[in-house]
Amino acid sequence: MIEDWEIGALYWNCFRAADRNEAIALQKVKEQYEENFITNKDIHLFLGTTREWHTRRSKNPFVIIGVFYPKKEIQGKLF
């Protein structure tokens, strides 16, 4: 599960831009991550848990609570 508000905001912006078509909105979010973030950003996911998932005794109670994506820095040659 993803609890990050920025991904939610991106989805709702894409949803409105796609005239409320969910399939197109999801595709636009996917494209944003695949084409822009993966190639240009260094993506870090912040994981956390919620009481709800712990009380359910979930096999994996972790959720994505945040995404940090600084610009990729190109490291120079080491040798």
MARBA-3410 file (N, C-alpha, C, O; in Angstrom, 1 decimal):
79
0.8,-1.2,0.0,0.0,0.0,0.0,0.9,1.2,0.0,2.0,1.2,0.6 ~ 0.4,2.3,-0.6,1.2,3.5,-0.7,0.4,4.6,0.0,-0.8,4.9,-0.4 ~ 0.9,5.3,1.0,0.3,6.3,1.7,0.8,7.7,1.4,0.4,8.7,2.0 ~ 1.8,7.8,0.5,2.4,9.0,0.1,1.4,10.0,-0.5,0.8,9.6,-1.5 ~ 1.3,11.2,0.0,0.3,12.1,-0.5,0.7,12.7,-1.9,-0.1,13.0,-2.7
2.0,12.7,-2.2,2.5,13.3,-3.5,2.0,12.3,-4.7,1.6,12.8,-5.7 ~ 2.1,11.0,-4.5,1.7,10.1,-5.5,0.2,10.2,-5.7,-0.4,10.2,-6.8 ~ -0.6,10.4,-4.6,-2.0,10.6,-4.6,-2.3,11.9,-5.4,-3.3,11.9,-6.2 ~ -1.6,13.0,-5.1,-1.8,14.2,-5.8,-1.5,14.1,-7.3,-2.3,14.6,-8.1 ~ -0.5,13.4,-7.6,-0.1,13.2,-9.0,-1.3,12.4,-9.7,-1.7,12.8,-10.8
-1.8,11.4,-9.0,-2.9,10.6,-9.6,-4.1,11.5,-9.9,-4.7,11.5,-10.9 ~ -4.5,12.3,-8.8,-5.7,13.1,-9.0,-5.5,14.2,-10.1,-6.5,14.5,-10.8 ~ -4.3,14.7,-10.2,-4.0,15.7,-11.3,-4.2,15.0,-12.7,-4.7,15.6,-13.6 ~ -3.6,13.8,-12.8,-3.7,13.1,-14.0,-5.1,12.7,-14.3,-5.6,12.7,-15.5 ~ -5.9,12.3,-13.3,-7.3,11.9,-13.4,-8.1,13.1,-14.0,-8.9,12.9,-14.9
-7.9,14.3,-13.4,-8.6,15.4,-14.0,-8.2,15.8,-15.4,-9.0,16.1,-16.2 ~ -6.9,15.6,-15.7,-6.4,15.9,-17.0,-6.9,14.9,-18.0,-7.0,15.2,-19.2 ~ -7.2,13.7,-17.6,-7.7,12.6,-18.5,-9.2,12.6,-18.5,-9.8,11.6,-18.9 ~ -9.8,13.7,-18.2,-11.3,13.7,-18.2,-11.9,12.6,-17.4,-12.9,12.0,-17.8 ~ -11.4,12.4,-16.2,-11.9,11.4,-15.2,-11.8,10.0,-15.7,-12.6,9.1,-15.3
-10.9,9.7,-16.6,-10.7,8.3,-17.0,-9.6,7.7,-16.2,-8.4,8.0,-16.3 ~ -9.9,6.7,-15.4,-9.0,6.1,-14.4,-7.9,5.4,-15.1,-6.7,5.5,-14.7 ~ -8.1,4.7,-16.2,-7.1,3.9,-16.9,-6.0,4.8,-17.5,-4.8,4.5,-17.4 ~ -6.5,5.9,-18.0,-5.5,6.9,-18.6,-4.7,7.5,-17.5,-3.5,7.7,-17.6 ~ -5.4,7.9,-16.4,-4.7,8.5,-15.2,-3.6,7.6,-14.7,-2.5,8.0,-14.4
-3.9,6.3,-14.5,-3.0,5.3,-14.0,-1.8,5.2,-14.9,-0.6,5.1,-14.5 ~ -2.1,5.2,-16.2,-1.0,5.1,-17.2,-0.1,6.3,-17.2,1.1,6.2,-17.3 ~ -0.6,7.5,-17.0,0.2,8.7,-16.9,1.0,8.7,-15.6,2.2,9.2,-15.7 ~ 0.5,8.2,-14.5,1.3,8.1,-13.3,2.5,7.1,-13.5,3.6,7.4,-13.1 ~ 2.2,6.0,-14.1,3.2,5.0,-14.4,4.3,5.6,-15.3,5.4,5.4,-15.1
3.8,6.3,-16.4,4.8,6.9,-17.3,5.7,7.9,-16.6,6.9,8.0,-16.8 ~ 5.1,8.7,-15.7,5.9,9.7,-14.9,7.0,9.0,-14.1,8.1,9.5,-14.1 ~ 6.7,8.0,-13.5,7.7,7.2,-12.7,8.7,6.5,-13.6,9.9,6.6,-13.3 ~ 8.2,5.9,-14.6,9.1,5.1,-15.4,10.0,6.0,-16.3,11.2,5.7,-16.5 ~ 9.4,7.0,-16.9,10.2,7.8,-17.9,11.0,8.9,-17.2,12.1,9.3,-17.7
10.4,9.5,-16.2,11.1,10.7,-15.6,11.9,10.3,-14.3,13.1,10.5,-14.2 ~ 11.2,9.7,-13.4,11.8,9.5,-12.1,12.9,8.5,-12.1,14.0,8.7,-11.6 ~ 12.7,7.3,-12.8,13.7,6.3,-12.8,14.9,6.7,-13.6,16.0,6.4,-13.2 ~ 14.7,7.4,-14.7,15.9,7.8,-15.4,16.6,9.1,-14.9,17.8,9.2,-15.0 ~ 15.9,10.0,-14.2,16.5,11.2,-13.8,16.6,11.4,-12.3,17.3,12.3,-11.9
16.0,10.5,-11.5,16.0,10.7,-10.1,16.5,9.5,-9.4,16.6,8.4,-9.9 ~ 17.0,9.7,-8.2,17.4,8.6,-7.3,16.3,8.3,-6.3,16.2,9.0,-5.3 ~ 15.5,7.3,-6.6,14.3,7.1,-5.8,14.6,6.4,-4.5,15.2,5.3,-4.5 ~ 14.1,6.9,-3.4,14.2,6.3,-2.0,12.7,6.2,-1.5,12.0,7.2,-1.5 ~ 12.4,5.1,-1.0,11.1,4.9,-0.4,11.2,4.9,1.1,12.0,4.2,1.7
10.3,5.6,1.8,10.2,5.6,3.3,9.1,4.7,3.6,8.0,4.8,3.2 ~ 9.5,3.7,4.4,8.5,2.7,4.9,8.1,2.9,6.3,8.9,3.4,7.1 ~ 6.9,2.6,6.6,6.4,2.7,8.0,5.3,1.6,8.2,5.0,0.9,7.2 ~ 4.7,1.6,9.3,3.6,0.7,9.6,2.5,1.5,10.2,2.6,2.6,10.6 ~ 1.3,0.8,10.1,0.2,1.4,10.8,-0.4,0.4,11.8,-0.2,-0.8,11.6
-1.1,0.8,12.7,-1.7,0.0,13.8,-2.6,-1.0,13.1,-2.7,-2.2,13.5 ~ -3.4,-0.6,12.1,-4.3,-1.4,11.4,-3.7,-2.7,10.9,-4.2,-3.8,11.1 ~ -2.5,-2.6,10.2,-1.9,-3.7,9.7,-1.2,-4.6,10.7,-1.1,-5.8,10.5 ~ -0.8,-4.0,11.8,-0.2,-4.9,12.9,-1.3,-5.7,13.6,-1.1,-6.8,13.9 ~ -2.5,-5.1,13.8,-3.6,-5.8,14.5,-4.1,-6.9,13.6,-4.7,-7.9,14.1
-4.0,-6.7,12.3,-4.4,-7.8,11.4,-3.4,-8.9,11.3,-3.6,-10.0,10.7 ~ -2.2,-8.7,11.9,-1.1,-9.6,11.9,-0.7,-10.0,10.4,-0.6,-11.1,10.1 ~ -0.6,-8.9,9.7,-0.3,-9.0,8.3,1.1,-9.6,8.1,2.0,-9.4,9.0 ~ 1.3,-10.4,7.1,2.7,-10.9,6.8,3.7,-9.8,6.5,4.8,-10.0,6.8 ~ 3.2,-8.8,5.9,4.1,-7.6,5.6,3.3,-6.3,6.0,2.6,-5.8,5.2
3.5,-5.9,7.2,2.7,-4.7,7.7,3.2,-3.4,7.2,2.7,-2.3,7.5 ~ 4.3,-3.4,6.4,4.9,-2.1,6.0,4.1,-1.5,4.8,3.6,-2.2,3.9 ~ 4.1,-0.1,4.8,3.5,0.6,3.8,4.5,1.7,3.4,5.3,2.1,4.1 ~ 4.3,2.2,2.1,5.2,3.3,1.7,4.5,4.6,2.2,3.4,5.0,1.8 ~ 5.3,5.3,3.1,4.7,6.5,3.7,5.3,7.7,3.0,4.8,8.9,3.3
6.3,7.6,2.2,6.9,8.7,1.6,7.9,8.3,0.5,8.4,7.2,0.5 ~ 8.1,9.2,-0.5,9.0,9.0,-1.6,9.9,10.2,-1.6,9.4,11.3,-1.7 ~ 11.2,9.9,-1.7,12.2,11.0,-1.8,12.9,10.7,-3.1,13.5,9.6,-3.3 ~ 13.0,11.7,-4.0,13.6,11.5,-5.3,14.5,12.7,-5.7,14.1,13.5,-6.5 ~ 15.7,12.7,-5.1,16.6,13.8,-5.5,17.1,13.5,-6.9,17.1,12.4,-7.4
17.6,14.5,-7.5,18.2,14.4,-8.8,19.4,13.5,-8.8,20.2,13.6,-7.9 ~ 19.5,12.6,-9.8,20.7,11.7,-9.9,21.9,12.5,-10.1,22.0,13.5,-10.9 ~ 23.0,12.2,-9.3,24.2,12.8,-9.5,25.1,11.8,-10.2,25.2,10.7,-9.9 ~ 25.8,12.3,-11.3,26.7,11.4,-12.0,28.0,11.5,-11.3,28.7,12.5,-11.2 ~ 28.4,10.3,-10.9,29.7,10.2,-10.2,30.8,10.2,-11.2,30.7,9.5,-12.3
31.9,10.9,-11.0,33.0,10.9,-11.9,33.8,9.6,-11.8,33.5,8.7,-11.0 ~ 34.8,9.4,-12.6,35.6,8.2,-12.6,36.3,8.1,-11.3,36.9,9.1,-10.8 ~ 36.4,6.9,-10.8,37.1,6.7,-9.6,38.6,6.5,-9.8,39.5,6.9,-9.0 ~ 39.0,6.0,-11.0,40.4,5.7,-11.3,40.8,6.4,-12.6,42.0,6.3,-13.0
END
